[in-house]
Amino acid sequence: ALLESVGSNREQLLSATIYLKDMSLFAEMNSVWDSWVPSGFAPARACVEAKMASPELLVEISVIAAIPQ
């Protein structure tokens, strides 16, 4: 919804940084990520373990996407 609100979409992703509370969550996150990103449109991606701002957060994702003209 956020991508669409600025005139973009999941096919316009250029890069993503995924922050995991614990790398033991990688396989589960990757499964969800692969089902969310359209086939053939996976952006460059980095995944790192990080301390979250709130203890209940498991994942944070930052993406850069193009806005088609």
C-alpha positions in Angstrom: 0.0 0.0 0.0 2.9 2.4 0.8 4.5 1.8 -2.6 1.2 2.3 -4.4 0.6 5.5 -2.4 3.6 7.1 -4.1 2.9 5.7 -7.6 5.2 2.6 -7.4 4.7 -1.1 -6.9 6.6 -4.3 -6.0 7.8 -4.7 -9.6 9.7 -1.4 -9.2 11.9 -2.4 -6.3 15.6 -1.5 -6.8 17.1 -2.6 -3.5 16.1 -3.9 -0.1 17.8 -4.1 3.3 16.2 -6.5 5.7 17.0 -6.3 9.4 16.3 -9.5 11.5 16.2 -9.6 15.2 17.8 -13.0 15.0 19.4 -14.7 12.0 17.6 -18.0 13.0 14.5 -16.3 11.5 16.2 -16.1 8.0 14.6 -19.1 6.4 11.1 -18.1 7.6 11.6 -14.5 6.5 13.0 -15.6 3.1 9.9 -17.8 2.5 7.6 -14.9 3.1 9.8 -12.5 1.1 9.9 -14.9 -1.9 6.1 -15.1 -1.9 5.7 -11.3 -1.6 8.1 -10.3 -4.4 6.8 -10.9 -7.9 8.7 -13.6 -9.8 11.5 -12.0 -11.9 11.4 -8.8 -10.0 13.6 -9.5 -6.9 15.8 -6.5 -6.1 19.4 -6.4 -4.9 19.0 -7.4 -1.2 21.0 -7.4 2.0 19.9 -9.2 5.2 21.6 -8.4 8.5 20.9 -9.1 12.2 20.1 -6.0 14.2 18.9 -4.9 17.6 15.3 -3.8 17.1 13.9 -0.5 18.4 11.0 -2.4 20.2 11.4 -5.9 21.7 8.3 -7.2 19.9 9.7 -6.4 16.4 11.2 -9.4 14.6 11.8 -7.9 11.1 12.3 -4.4 9.6 12.6 -3.9 5.9 13.8 -0.8 4.0 13.3 -0.6 0.3 14.2 1.7 -2.5 11.8 1.7 -5.5 11.5 3.5 -8.7 8.5 5.6 -9.6 7.6 5.1 -13.3 7.2 8.2 -15.3 
